[in-house]
Amino acid sequence: MIGRTSAPYGNTTARRAIAAAVIATAALVLAANAGPARAADAGPGSQTRQAAPAHS
């Protein structure tokens, strides 16, 4: 085509932006599904107890 300035298979900038968005979304989903990090095993006596709520 005469006057065509983009790559032969479409706009590469848009494709890169979409690919980056897909990768970022996948990373966020994987991080959310990983769950909270666990502390190193410190033994059974190291658990803390939650304080009871104050009554007014």
C-alpha positions as CSV (number, residue, x, y, z in Angstrom):
1,M,0.0,0.0,0.0
2,I,1.2,3.4,-0.8
3,G,1.5,5.8,2.1
4,R,1.3,3.1,4.8
5,T,3.5,3.9,7.7
6,S,2.7,1.2,10.3
7,A,4.1,-2.3,10.5
8,P,2.6,-4.9,8.1
9,Y,0.7,-6.7,10.8
10,G,-0.8,-3.7,12.6
11,N,0.2,-1.0,15.1
12,T,3.1,-2.5,17.1
13,T,2.8,0.2,19.8
14,A,-0.8,-0.8,20.5
15,R,0.1,-4.5,20.5
16,R,2.9,-3.9,23.0
17,A,0.6,-1.9,25.2
18,I,-2.0,-4.7,25.2
19,A,0.7,-7.3,25.9
20,A,2.0,-5.3,28.8
21,A,-1.5,-4.9,30.2
22,V,-2.2,-8.7,29.9
23,I,1.1,-9.5,31.6
24,A,0.5,-7.0,34.4
25,T,-3.0,-8.3,35.0
26,A,-1.7,-11.9,35.1
27,A,0.9,-10.9,37.6
28,L,-1.7,-9.2,39.8
29,V,-4.0,-12.3,39.7
30,L,-1.2,-14.6,40.6
31,A,-0.1,-12.4,43.5
32,A,-3.6,-12.2,44.8
33,N,-4.1,-16.0,44.6
34,A,-0.7,-16.6,46.3
35,G,-2.2,-15.7,49.8
36,P,-0.4,-14.2,52.7
37,A,3.2,-15.0,53.4
38,R,3.9,-17.3,56.2
39,A,6.5,-16.6,58.9
40,A,9.3,-19.1,59.6
41,D,8.3,-21.8,62.0
42,A,9.0,-20.3,65.5
43,G,7.4,-23.0,67.5
44,P,4.0,-23.5,69.1
45,G,4.5,-20.9,71.9
46,S,5.0,-17.9,69.5
47,Q,1.3,-17.4,68.6
48,T,-0.2,-14.1,69.8
49,R,-3.8,-13.7,71.0
50,Q,-6.2,-11.0,69.9
51,A,-7.3,-8.5,72.5
52,A,-11.0,-8.5,73.4
53,P,-12.9,-5.5,72.2
54,A,-13.5,-2.7,74.8
55,H,-17.1,-2.3,76.0
56,S,-18.4,1.1,76.5
